[in-house]
Amino acid sequence: MEAESKSQWTPSGEWAEFYRNTLINDVVPFWFPRCVDTRNGGFRHCVDADGTVVDTDKSVWAQGRMSWMLLTLYNTWEPRPEWLDWAQQGLDFLLRHGFDTDGRMFFTLTEDGRPIRKRRYAYSESFLCIAAAAMHRATGDQKWHDLAWKLFRFFVDWNFTPGRMPPKFCDTRPLTGIGPRMIALTTAQSLRADLGPSPELTAWIDRCLHEIETLFVKHEHQVVMETVTPEGHISDHFDGRLLNPGHAIEAAWFVMEEGAYRHDQRLIDLGCQMLEYSWQRGWDTEFGGLFYFRDVQHRPVPEYWHDMKFWWPHNEAIIATLMAWKLTNRTQYADWHRLVHDWSFKNFADPQHGEWFGYLHRDGRRSNTLKGNHWKSFFHHPRMLWKCVQILNS
């Protein structure tokens, strides 16, 4: 979709229709029903450009996220029976195979559900948590309500109780990340939307907002850090100087969304500031698109993919810029939204087969033809399309 000239352009109802049509007529048909594993259950999501399966292993993240996305469309747009049925079999697969004997979830499984890998963090649990809450909203079945709360309480206990999760770093140089705070924040927001408000959810949202603001937002450097010391200081080493613009921009719209929910202008301003800091550090003024990693002191980043363009930061930036414009009516955010929208759909979209490619070189050339793997599935891109429609129609 080509945007109007800069002097005339603001997001409009036409754009809402574009996002909705892209989701329903381009993205959903790319994945469904062919990704549904009718023999084993769950979803086959490691796919090439035309949807051909390139690996039958199944990411537990993907099973939960894809189920949540289907259920969210069912709950908020249209109660299509096939969306509910596909989500049901995705969740049933996880209940049969996703949990280890200690109650924690695996990270990857074989196509028939045998465990391959289990990781130290608990994000698998958070994605099943939001899917269970959405299933409760869709069906009213109490077991999904209870499972969502059980997984949420496990997730926050695992991530926030000192010593519960095995540390990533030795005690020599401990660091803490923004990831658990932003995922706890959005998980609590999702549960509130699907299960209803509660003081417990509000308390966790308050805590995450406070820690994101006081530990990771560094106004003196105009950045949002990916990791800091437990006291909130910048560690002058590769890991400690790392900026992840896509992650920070995603966190920014979670904060803005909470500000809108509470009619709290201070939170809206904080989220917009996080977006601005991360855009200024992350946007590639030479080739366009968002860098994957940056260094807070403008030093070299050791990861070889630091200047690549991944699909998901662009999905998050499209949401964040649109939300910032909607909440403030500032033309700067509308211009940024148009810029990242146009660059992304020009470079990631596949007009032949649908969906987005996942990985580009810095100049926008495709790195490979993958559209699904253990991280990319029916989640970030369709969530962006769905969320933009919600924002424009609000």
Buried (B, 14 or more C-beta within 10 A) or exposed (E): EEBEEEEEBBBEEEBBEBBBEBBBEBBBEBBBEEBBBEEBBBBBBBBBBEBEBEBEBBBBBBBBBBBBBBBBBBBBBEEEEEBBBBBBBBBBBBEEBBBEEEEBBBBBBEBBBEBEEBBEBBBBBBBBBBBBBBBBBBBEEEEBBEBBBBBBEBBBEBBBEEEEBEEEEEEEEBBBBBBBBBBBBBBBBBBBBBBEEEEBBEEBBEBBBEBBBEBBBBEEBBBBBBBBBEEBEBBEEBBBBBBBBBBBBBBBBBBBBBBBBBEBEEBBBBBBBBBBBBBEBBBBEEBBBBBBBBBBEEEEBEEEBBBBBBBBBBBBBBBBBBBBBBBBEEEBBBBBBBBBBBBBBEBBBBEEBBBBBBBBBBEBEBBEBBBBBBBBBBBBBBBBBBBBBBBBEE
